Amino acid sequence: MTARLFVFAVAACFAGGAAAQDLGTTCNLASTYDLTVRPDGLSFDRADVAPRSVRMHDGSLTTDGRAVALRPDEQDRVALLEGRVRALLPKVKAIASDGVDIASRAVREEAATAAPGAAASGELDRTLNARVADIKRRIAASQSTRDWQEDAMREYAQEIVSDIIPLLTQDVGGEAMQLAMSGDLQGAAALRDRVASVSTGAQARVAAKVTAALRPRIQALCPQVRQIGELQSGLHDAAGRPLLLLETGG
């Protein structure tokens, strides 16, 4: 099974696989579980390899529907682990939200280079602001790492880019047509190439900027994630197997 970075995957995945790989190496911890944080507890789920389902709440532990008998010190450890995960969640969301803002600014820069007229018209800002607000609402409302993995975050980034392409194409298309009609075919082709560059390469360039900006903040979470990994040490599932919500290796 492909390892998914635990809780803080959202920030890395917004920037793409490079940051995720960097975090896996830096923190040296990864997880095969999806995590959902609910008021009534934490849920860790994966499709195969038992235990497939792990539930924690107020010092209780259940794996694959079976309650695990815990000593008082183990109950304290489970409760502390849950608390640490909950404390990490808003930090993760803040980084992810900031990543959306960084991506938005980078997209504006791409647009200004490709089609200054569209960038200055105000329509691009209105379209981009609406998309950014929608994505940030989804991040704020989400409680599951399923919404924060690489595919989901790349989709968010693609939504931002795809919103502006029609605006740029329309703006540059009109200008290119005027140049072509005046006989400047080379100038018209150059304009179209600029928009094509945004369409085909913008996501990678935007992702690189987000990665560079967020990597230090993501890496700063590594000690807290390692503490969570340490808290699972000595815990077992209902079948007596060591509980490995986080595993060494990225």
Steps between C-alpha positions, in 0.01 A plus 500: 500500500628848421596679820311821568653765716311527825289796615703780341479357146274785397776758491746281318250368252380841398847556366521156343705187547838667549405651833334179612816307424706763680283467809514125492878522504524783753248374754581136426141405577218398270158338529286265296186624677250770413420707807162653580465731799150512648361640826441144618853379428772428247450247221790340316400295195671310220378260234715199583737360763351457845411690698304681231313719746634667815287721726619715792304718739553610860757232569308214335632300205307282254649313205289334231196537723657333805577690819861479617558445871732775622686560822451843659834623367406380151166679525692817585725447201206453264333812636821698461548373144149612410562839656826546309332418170217743571750771592684445173191523281452881505870551427471274199193681374666837547796391289269360234295818492814710467610269219184585310574871540857451379375303202248773423769768496720284277211449259444875486867544409463241224193679369666841509785366287280320248214748468545835675166622370308216661694538823416869516134465408379395845321192367799279568517617861128438549523150352815411690374638832180297472692177431749563779221569748327175398816291542580658835146426620546136402830480685350663809203263501694182429583260781659224291840459341318354200437861401863594551689238304696569186223431249250720683740789545620481141136519398458816707805650332371400158164662577677830560698476177206380288285791618730760351588335169173603324550858617856509371407330176221746435717800575800387300287355222356839419840667506653222291223533245570871464870431450427231244265726308767767493748247360702433816461122499813453708367729771166323498669163535715628788189614688337161458819329616494704821153375587595146403793526741264591784265218408769231483763617748332722755407223743860383531629854549229583752568176686871579518428838660260349753750227584781747560285724717340231714777242540657664811162522673414142415837375617452690826210265577726194488579498876129500583434220255788300645348543847179346368704212362666450837166493681385199298802302621391205714137515392342194337188426302226261617691206351817584693692644203704819550299805401677676214305808405830663410794307363865589463595583146364739241 
